[in-house]
Amino acid sequence: MVYILLVVSGLAVCLLLYMLYLAFQVNVKNHKLQVKEMRPGSQVHLFFISDIHRRKIDSKLIHSLMGKVDIVIIGGDLTEKGVPLQRTAHNIEQLKKLGEVFYVFGNNDREVGEQNLIRILEKNDVHLLVNRSVERTVDGTPIRLVGVNDGFSGKVNIYDAFQDVKEEDIVIFITHAPAYFNNAKKVSKPHLFLAGHLHGGQIRFGPFGIYENGTFKEKDFSAELVSNGFGTTGVPLRLGAKSECHVITMYGE
């Protein structure tokens, strides 16, 4: 009996260590999306990362992406309660090495103090997409980044977010929670939808988890990306829902 208990305890410890290892993996997933409105040969490279929470972004990840990214998008939960502001500042400083940075609030971000976080973002020239949009031209392509506030701790206004969108824009819609994808579809036709928040359930047993695993779904020259996120919340453990960040290449046909 004692032997069996020792074996079970040993297996449990091994499983926990493995889940801890998975939680701190760095997995960069690459996606491609053909956009019929883009001119042939043109490309836009986006780096999307969400749900960083307590993690520190390693310079190895940044170096591996240098020169491969046009725009950086943070999909919320950059931080959470108890995370030192210095760590958040470090992560932003790392990400801005890749390109211009855009950000939407997540449900945990304001736990460190909204003004504290905004000061860090503004100091690093990060663009806050709070129910508004920003236009950029990349490789001759007019990109419109549309972002909404976090619905848990702020007010979401879809109409304000899309009010400046023009017909010729290539529209990227960013929200922390994918629940707002359908709201965006009621007022516009974004080419790319980006969200995180769900962590893929974070701990899954086969097909079973609190939420669905992260996905990249394409349909009719548009795509929806729901990321498992880069970090964890609650416990620093993962199983069956790998940590991930993303490079999305949008290209003309």
C-alpha positions in Angstrom: 0.0 0.0 0.0 2.8 2.4 0.9 4.6 1.6 -2.3 1.4 2.4 -4.3 1.0 5.7 -2.6 4.7 6.6 -3.3 4.2 5.7 -7.0 1.0 7.8 -7.2 2.6 10.7 -5.4 5.7 10.5 -7.7 3.5 10.5 -10.8 1.5 13.5 -9.5 4.7 15.5 -8.9 5.9 14.6 -12.4 2.6 15.7 -13.9 2.7 19.0 -12.0 6.3 19.7 -13.1 5.3 18.9 -16.7 2.3 21.2 -16.5 4.6 23.9 -15.1 7.0 23.3 -18.0 4.2 23.7 -20.5 3.1 26.9 -18.9 6.4 28.6 -19.7 7.0 27.3 -23.2 7.4 29.8 -26.0 5.4 28.7 -29.1 5.1 31.0 -32.1 2.3 29.9 -34.4 2.3 31.1 -38.0 -0.8 31.8 -39.9 -1.5 33.1 -43.4 -4.6 34.9 -44.7 -5.3 35.8 -48.3 -7.2 39.1 -48.6 -8.7 39.7 -52.0 -8.7 43.5 -51.6 -4.9 43.6 -51.2 -2.8 44.1 -54.3 -0.9 41.1 -55.6 2.5 40.6 -54.0 1.7 42.9 -51.0 2.1 41.5 -47.5 1.4 42.7 -43.9 3.0 40.8 -41.0 1.3 41.1 -37.6 2.6 39.8 -34.3 -0.3 39.1 -31.9 0.2 38.3 -28.2 -2.4 38.2 -25.5 -2.8 37.2 -21.8 0.8 37.7 -20.8 -0.3 38.1 -17.2 2.7 37.3 -14.9 5.2 36.2 -17.6 8.4 38.0 -18.6 9.1 38.2 -22.3 12.5 36.7 -23.1 14.8 38.5 -25.5 15.2 35.2 -27.4 11.6 35.5 -28.6 12.2 39.1 -29.7 15.4 38.3 -31.5 13.8 35.4 -33.4 11.2 37.8 -34.8 13.3 40.9 -35.6 12.7 42.1 -39.1 9.7 39.8 -39.6 7.0 41.9 -38.1 5.3 45.2 -39.2 2.8 45.7 -36.4 2.6 44.4 -32.8 -0.8 43.9 -31.3 -1.4 43.1 -27.6 -4.8 41.5 -27.0 -5.3 42.4 -23.4 -4.3 41.0 -20.0 -0.8 42.4 -20.3 -0.7 42.3 -16.5 -2.7 41.5 -13.4 -2.8 42.1 -9.7 0.5 41.6 -8.0 2.7 42.0 -11.1 5.4 44.6 -10.6 5.0 47.6 -12.9 8.7 47.2 -13.9 8.0 43.8 -15.4 5.2 45.2 -17.5 7.4 48.1 -18.6 10.1 45.5 -19.6 7.6 43.5 -21.6 6.5 46.6 -23.5 10.0 47.7 -24.1 10.8 44.3 -25.6 7.7 44.2 -27.8 8.3 47.7 -29.2 11.6 46.5 -30.7 9.6 44.6 -33.2 7.4 47.5 -34.5 4.7 49.9 -33.6 2.6 48.6 -30.7 -1.2 48.6 -30.4 -3.1 47.5 -27.3 -6.6 46.7 -26.0 -7.6 46.4 -22.3 -8.2 43.0 -20.8 -10.2 42.1 -17.7 -7.2 41.9 -15.4 -5.2 44.9 -16.6 -6.8 47.5 -14.5 -6.0 45.6 -11.3 -2.5 47.3 -11.2 -4.2 50.7 -11.5 -5.4 52.0 -14.7 -3.4 55.2 -14.6 -0.2 53.3 -13.7 -0.6 51.1 -16.7 -1.6 54.0 -19.1 1.6 55.9 -18.0 3.8 52.9 -19.0 2.0 52.5 -22.3 2.1 56.2 -23.2 5.8 56.5 -22.2 6.5 53.7 -24.7 4.3 55.2 -27.5 1.8 52.3 -27.4 -1.5 53.1 -29.0 -4.5 52.4 -26.8 -7.5 51.2 -28.9 -10.4 52.0 -26.6 -13.5 52.0 -28.8 -11.6 53.6 -31.6 -9.5 52.8 -34.7 -6.2 53.8 -36.1 -5.1 53.7 -39.7 -1.7 52.7 -40.9 -0.3 52.0 -44.4 1.9 48.9 -44.7 3.5 47.9 -48.1 0.9 50.2 -49.8 -2.0 48.6 -48.0 -4.3 50.8 -45.8 -4.7 48.9 -42.6 -7.4 49.9 -40.1 -6.9 48.6 -36.6 -10.1 48.7 -34.6 -10.2 48.0 -30.9 -12.8 47.9 -28.2 -12.6 48.4 -24.4 -12.8 45.4 -22.0 -16.4 44.7 -21.3 -15.8 43.4 -17.7 -14.4 46.6 -16.3 -15.1 49.2 -19.0 -17.8 50.2 -21.5 -17.7 48.7 -25.0 -19.0 50.8 -27.8 -18.9 49.0 -31.2 -20.3 51.9 -33.2 -17.6 54.4 -31.9 -14.9 51.9 -32.6 -15.9 51.5 -36.3 -17.1 55.0 -37.0 -13.9 56.0 -39.0 -13.6 52.8 -41.0 -13.6 53.4 -44.8 -14.7 51.1 -47.5 -11.2 50.6 -48.8 -9.7 49.7 -45.4 -8.3 46.3 -44.6 -10.0 45.9 -41.2 -8.4 44.2 -38.2 -10.8 43.9 -35.2 -9.2 43.4 -31.8 -11.0 42.6 -28.6 -9.8 40.8 -25.5 -12.9 38.6 -25.3 -14.0 36.8 -28.5 -17.7 37.2 -27.4 -17.5 40.6 -29.2 -16.8 39.1 -32.6 -20.5 38.9 -33.4 -21.1 42.5 -32.4 -18.4 43.6 -34.8 -20.0 41.6 -37.7 -23.2 43.6 -37.2 -21.6 46.9 -38.1 -18.7 46.0 -40.4 -17.0 43.2 -42.2 -13.5 42.9 -40.7 -10.9 40.8 -42.5 -9.3 39.6 -39.3 -10.7 39.1 -35.8 -8.2 38.8 -32.9 -8.9 37.8 -29.3 -7.6 35.9 -26.3 -9.0 35.7 -22.8 -10.1 32.0 -22.8 -6.6 30.5 -22.4 -7.9 27.5 -24.3 -9.3 26.3 -21.0 -5.6 26.3 -19.7 -5.9 22.8 -18.3 -7.6 20.3 -20.6 -8.0 16.5 -20.6 -8.2 15.5 -24.2 -11.2 17.3 -25.7 -12.5 18.4 -22.4 -11.9 21.8 -20.9 -13.6 24.8 -19.4 -13.3 26.6 -22.8 -12.4 25.5 -26.3 -8.8 25.2 -27.4 -7.5 28.2 -29.3 -8.2 28.3 -33.1 -7.5 30.1 -36.3 -10.6 29.8 -38.5 -10.7 31.0 -42.1 -13.8 31.7 -44.1 -14.4 33.8 -47.3 -11.1 35.8 -47.2 -11.5 36.5 -43.5 -10.3 34.8 -40.4 -10.9 34.6 -36.6 -8.1 33.9 -34.2 -8.7 33.1 -30.6 -5.4 32.6 -28.9 -4.6 30.3 -25.9 -2.5 33.3 -24.7 1.1 33.6 -23.6 0.8 33.4 -19.9 -1.5 31.8 -17.3 -3.8 33.1 -14.5 -4.8 31.5 -11.2 -2.1 28.8 -11.3 1.0 28.7 -13.5 0.0 25.4 -15.1 -1.1 24.2 -18.5 -2.1 20.9 -20.0 -3.6 20.3 -23.4 -3.7 24.0 -24.2 -0.2 25.2 -25.2 1.0 28.7 -24.5 1.2 30.6 -27.8 1.7 33.9 -29.6 1.2 34.5 -33.3 2.6 35.8 -36.5 -0.2 36.4 -39.1 0.7 37.2 -42.6 -2.0 38.9 -44.7 -1.3 38.9 -48.4 -2.8 39.8 -51.7 -4.0 37.2 -54.2 
